[in-house]
Amino acid sequence: MDNKDLEAQKNINNPLHGIKLEEIIVTLQEAYGWDKLGVMLNVNCFNKDQSIKSCLTFFRKTPWARTKLEAMYIRYKNKQSK
């Protein structure tokens, strides 16, 4: 197996494969709104500086928050598929 095959194998079970951070933020914002997102994950880009741009900047620089955001997105998508 070469590196491409290994990478493809890794991504088969990744529910976030091919989904951009902006898509995650926009989807959750449309589903819940800024206020509810701020309650679900207490970060300033949801509570004070409510914009996609501020969220992208914050989540790109803050791994722990991005992990929580991605988990929220996966839960949301799982609910939608049921």
C-alpha positions in Angstrom: 0.0 0.0 0.0 1.3 3.4 -0.8 0.6 6.6 1.1 -2.5 7.5 -0.9 -4.1 4.1 -0.2 -3.3 4.5 3.5 -4.8 8.0 3.6 -7.9 6.8 1.7 -8.3 3.9 4.1 -8.1 6.3 7.1 -10.8 8.6 5.7 -13.4 5.9 5.0 -14.6 6.0 8.5 -14.2 9.8 9.1 -17.6 11.4 9.1 -16.0 14.8 8.6 -13.9 13.8 5.5 -14.5 16.4 2.7 -16.5 18.8 4.9 -15.0 22.3 5.3 -15.0 24.1 8.6 -17.1 26.9 7.1 -19.8 24.4 6.1 -19.9 23.0 9.6 -20.3 26.5 11.1 -23.0 27.6 8.6 -25.0 24.4 9.0 -25.0 24.6 12.8 -25.8 28.4 12.8 -28.7 27.9 10.4 -30.0 25.0 12.5 -29.6 26.5 16.0 -28.8 30.2 15.7 -26.0 32.1 17.4 -27.7 32.3 20.8 -28.3 28.6 21.1 -24.8 27.8 19.8 -23.5 30.1 22.5 -25.3 28.1 25.1 -24.1 24.8 23.7 -20.5 26.0 23.4 -19.6 29.1 25.4 -17.2 30.9 23.1 -17.1 34.6 22.2 -17.5 34.1 18.5 -21.0 32.6 19.2 -21.8 35.0 22.1 -20.3 38.4 21.2 -18.6 38.6 17.7 -21.2 36.6 15.9 -19.9 36.1 12.4 -18.7 33.3 10.2 -15.3 35.0 9.8 -14.7 35.3 13.5 -15.7 31.7 14.0 -13.4 30.5 11.3 -10.5 32.4 12.8 -11.2 31.1 16.3 -11.8 27.4 15.5 -8.8 27.3 13.2 -6.6 28.5 16.1 -8.3 26.6 18.9 -8.1 22.8 18.6 -10.1 21.9 21.7 -13.0 24.1 20.6 -12.9 22.8 17.0 -13.1 19.2 18.4 -16.2 20.2 20.3 -17.7 22.0 17.3 -17.1 18.9 15.1 -18.7 16.7 17.7 -21.8 18.9 17.7 -21.9 18.8 13.9 -21.7 15.0 13.9 -24.5 14.7 16.5 -26.6 17.1 14.5 -26.1 15.1 11.2 -26.8 11.8 13.0 -30.2 13.3 14.2 -31.0 14.4 10.7 -30.4 11.0 9.2 -32.7 9.2 11.6 
